[in-house]
Structure formats: structure tokens, C-alpha cells
Amino acid sequence: MFQLQLRHAGVITGAALLLTATATACSAGKTTVGTLSFRAHDSPVVLTYSNTPVQGCHKIRLPHGAAHVENNTLVDVILYRTPNCQKSERAEGIYIPTSTSNVTATGSLPWRSFSVVH
């Protein structure tokens, strides 16, 4: 009977570890659904990201950064004025909910990177 209890405990422990590993890797390989569009101040050029991985930091590959964004995805994003998704005293992250847009104020720093809220 003692061995049986240990086996059940081992099965429960193994199942808990499997669920933990599955939950941790849940967003691995997943991407956004929809598009994120960026445009520099007074520029006709639009840079569009689609199926962006939900993990990590993503640089906005416009030479002078972005002043306009349209979030047409099913997820929220955070925009940063630094190229590596870091906040600073002068450059806080800006939360952009799904299906919204935003424009920077004249004279403010452009957005240089973004991360996906997941």
C-alpha cells in the first residue's frame, strides 16, 4: 500500500510538472492575428507587421522611428521609445489596446520598438 501511494504521488507530481511546462511554453511559436502598421511623422511610408511572434522585443524598422501606429490585431501591444523595449525616466512604455491607433505628440520621441501583451 505504501508503494501505491508513492506511485500516485509520483503520477500527480509528474502531471503537475507537465502542466507547468505546457503553460510556460504555451506562447512559444504563437503569433499575433492581424496587422500592426507604423508610419513616421509626415511620411507616406507605412511599415506593416503581421503574424508577429508574441514573445520578445520587436524593433520598429523605420529609420527615424514611428509617430503613428494602428493596432489591428487581436492583442494589445506596448510601444517603447528605445530600440530594446526598455523604459526610462524620459521614455515610458505606451499601452496600445487592440483595434486602436495612436499618434505621438509633436516634438516627442518616436517609437522604436514594441512588445506584445500575452
C-alpha positions, 0 to 999 in steps of 0.5 A, spaced: 500 500 500 505 504 501 508 503 494 501 505 491 501 511 494 508 513 492 506 511 485 500 516 485 504 521 488 509 520 483 503 520 477 500 527 480 507 530 481 509 528 474 502 531 471 503 537 475 510 538 472 507 537 465 502 542 466 507 547 468 511 546 462 505 546 457 503 553 460 510 556 460 511 554 453 504 555 451 506 562 447 512 559 444 511 559 436 504 563 437 503 569 433 499 575 433 492 575 428 492 581 424 496 587 422 500 592 426 502 598 421 507 604 423 508 610 419 513 616 421 511 623 422 509 626 415 511 620 411 507 616 406 511 610 408 507 605 412 511 599 415 506 593 416 507 587 421 503 581 421 503 574 424 508 577 429 511 572 434 508 574 441 514 573 445 520 578 445 522 585 443 520 587 436 524 593 433 520 598 429 524 598 422 523 605 420 529 609 420 527 615 424 522 611 428 514 611 428 509 617 430 503 613 428 501 606 429 494 602 428 493 596 432 489 591 428 490 585 431 487 581 436 492 583 442 494 589 445 501 591 444 506 596 448 510 601 444 517 603 447 521 609 445 528 605 445 530 600 440 530 594 446 523 595 449 526 598 455 523 604 459 526 610 462 525 616 466 524 620 459 521 614 455 515 610 458 512 604 455 505 606 451 499 601 452 496 600 445 489 596 446 487 592 440 483 595 434 486 602 436 491 607 433 495 612 436 499 618 434 505 621 438 505 628 440 509 633 436 516 634 438 516 627 442 520 621 441 518 616 436 517 609 437 522 604 436 520 598 438 514 594 441 512 588 445 506 584 445 501 583 451 500 575 452 
